[in-house]
Amino acid sequence: MRIIVVGCGRMGAHLAQVLVGKGQDVCVVDDDPGAFDRLRSDFPGRIVIGTGIDEDVLGDAGAGEPDTALLAVTSDDATNFMVGEVARHLFGITRIGVRINDPELEPLIVDAGLHPINVPALVARHISKLTDPDNRGA
């Protein structure tokens, strides 16, 4: 499977490294060439410089290839939503994760047929587990 990671900030770079470590074919997209410095020097995946909203950039990243998933993980919710919409409508990608920092956007993301990565909700669940008195360190 090819996985396109749009956004090479701290989250995107870490995610790309984890995915290639699991043997996935990863391509990272970012419009800031300096962002790729966050990847390890031996990163075996591909990089594409450009914005993930651009059809040509996503095409260069492999969005038109079969068995492709896309993860839009920039720090901007609107950008991530638009990247997901472009990938779904123009390339027919069905496995699309969209990072959101505003939990109120989750219904919109779901209604669009995309999969929300609701960062505040994930953090809250993790903290809740850590602070649960019945959780014996699990």
C-alpha positions as CSV (number, residue, x, y, z in Angstrom):
1,M,0.0,0.0,0.0
2,R,1.1,3.5,-0.8
3,I,0.5,6.0,2.0
4,I,0.7,9.8,1.2
5,V,1.4,11.9,4.3
6,V,0.5,15.6,3.6
7,G,2.3,17.8,6.1
8,C,5.9,17.2,7.3
9,G,5.6,19.0,10.7
10,R,6.5,17.1,13.9
11,M,3.4,14.8,13.6
12,G,3.8,14.1,9.8
13,A,7.5,13.4,10.0
14,H,7.1,11.1,13.0
15,L,4.1,9.3,11.3
16,A,6.1,8.9,8.1
17,Q,9.0,7.4,10.0
18,V,6.7,5.0,11.8
19,L,5.0,3.9,8.6
20,V,8.2,3.2,6.7
21,G,9.5,1.3,9.7
22,K,6.5,-1.0,9.2
23,G,7.4,-1.5,5.6
24,Q,4.9,0.9,4.0
25,D,5.6,2.7,0.8
26,V,5.4,6.3,2.0
27,C,5.5,9.7,0.2
28,V,5.5,12.9,2.2
29,V,4.2,16.1,0.8
30,D,4.9,19.6,2.2
31,D,5.1,23.1,0.6
32,D,8.2,24.0,2.8
33,P,11.4,22.3,1.6
34,G,12.9,22.8,5.0
35,A,10.2,20.7,6.6
36,F,11.8,17.6,5.2
37,D,14.8,18.2,7.5
38,R,12.6,16.6,10.2
39,L,12.9,13.2,8.5
40,R,15.9,11.1,9.3
41,S,18.7,11.3,6.7
42,D,18.1,7.7,5.8
43,F,14.4,8.1,5.1
44,P,13.6,5.6,2.4
45,G,10.3,7.1,1.3
46,R,9.7,9.8,-1.3
47,I,9.2,13.5,-0.8
48,V,7.2,15.9,-3.0
49,I,7.5,19.6,-2.5
50,G,4.1,21.4,-3.0
51,T,0.7,21.9,-1.4
52,G,-1.5,18.9,-1.0
53,I,-4.5,20.8,-2.3
54,D,-2.9,20.9,-5.7
55,E,-4.0,18.1,-8.0
56,D,-0.7,17.8,-9.8
57,V,1.2,17.6,-6.5
58,L,-1.0,14.8,-5.2
59,G,-0.6,13.1,-8.6
60,D,3.2,13.3,-8.3
61,A,2.9,11.8,-4.8
62,G,1.1,8.8,-6.3
63,A,-2.6,9.6,-5.5
64,G,-3.7,8.0,-8.8
65,E,-2.1,4.7,-8.0
66,P,-4.2,1.8,-6.8
67,D,-4.3,0.9,-3.1
68,T,-3.4,4.3,-1.9
69,A,-4.3,5.9,1.5
70,L,-3.8,9.5,2.4
71,L,-3.2,11.2,5.8
72,A,-3.6,15.0,5.9
73,V,-1.9,16.0,9.1
74,T,-0.9,19.7,8.6
75,S,-1.5,22.0,11.5
76,D,-4.4,23.6,9.7
77,D,-7.9,22.0,9.9
78,A,-9.2,23.7,6.7
79,T,-6.2,22.7,4.7
80,N,-6.5,19.1,5.9
81,F,-10.2,19.0,5.0
82,M,-9.5,20.4,1.5
83,V,-6.7,17.9,0.9
84,G,-9.0,15.1,1.8
85,E,-11.7,16.4,-0.5
86,V,-9.3,16.7,-3.4
87,A,-8.0,13.2,-2.8
88,R,-11.5,11.7,-2.6
89,H,-13.2,13.6,-5.4
90,L,-10.3,13.8,-8.0
91,F,-8.5,10.5,-7.2
92,G,-11.2,8.3,-5.7
93,I,-9.1,7.6,-2.6
94,T,-11.3,6.1,0.0
95,R,-8.9,5.7,3.0
96,I,-8.3,9.3,4.0
97,G,-7.4,10.4,7.5
98,V,-7.9,14.1,8.3
99,R,-6.2,15.6,11.4
100,I,-8.4,18.1,13.2
101,N,-7.7,20.3,16.2
102,D,-11.2,21.6,16.5
103,P,-13.4,18.7,17.8
104,E,-16.6,20.5,16.5
105,L,-15.4,19.8,13.0
106,E,-15.6,16.0,13.4
107,P,-19.3,15.7,12.1
108,L,-18.4,17.7,9.0
109,I,-15.4,15.4,8.3
110,V,-17.5,12.3,8.8
111,D,-20.3,13.6,6.6
112,A,-17.8,14.2,3.9
113,G,-16.8,10.5,3.9
114,L,-13.4,11.2,5.5
115,H,-11.9,9.8,8.7
116,P,-11.3,12.3,11.4
117,I,-8.1,12.2,13.4
118,N,-9.5,14.2,16.3
119,V,-6.3,15.2,18.2
120,P,-7.9,16.8,21.3
121,A,-10.2,13.7,21.7
122,L,-7.3,11.3,21.4
123,V,-5.3,13.2,24.0
124,A,-8.3,13.5,26.3
125,R,-9.0,9.7,26.1
126,H,-5.3,9.0,26.9
127,I,-5.3,11.4,29.9
128,S,-8.6,10.0,31.1
129,K,-7.1,6.4,31.1
130,L,-4.0,7.6,32.9
131,T,-6.0,9.4,35.6
132,D,-8.6,6.7,36.1
133,P,-8.2,5.3,39.6
134,D,-9.3,1.9,38.4
135,N,-6.5,1.9,35.8
136,R,-3.7,0.1,37.5
137,G,-1.0,1.5,35.2
138,A,-2.3,-0.4,32.1
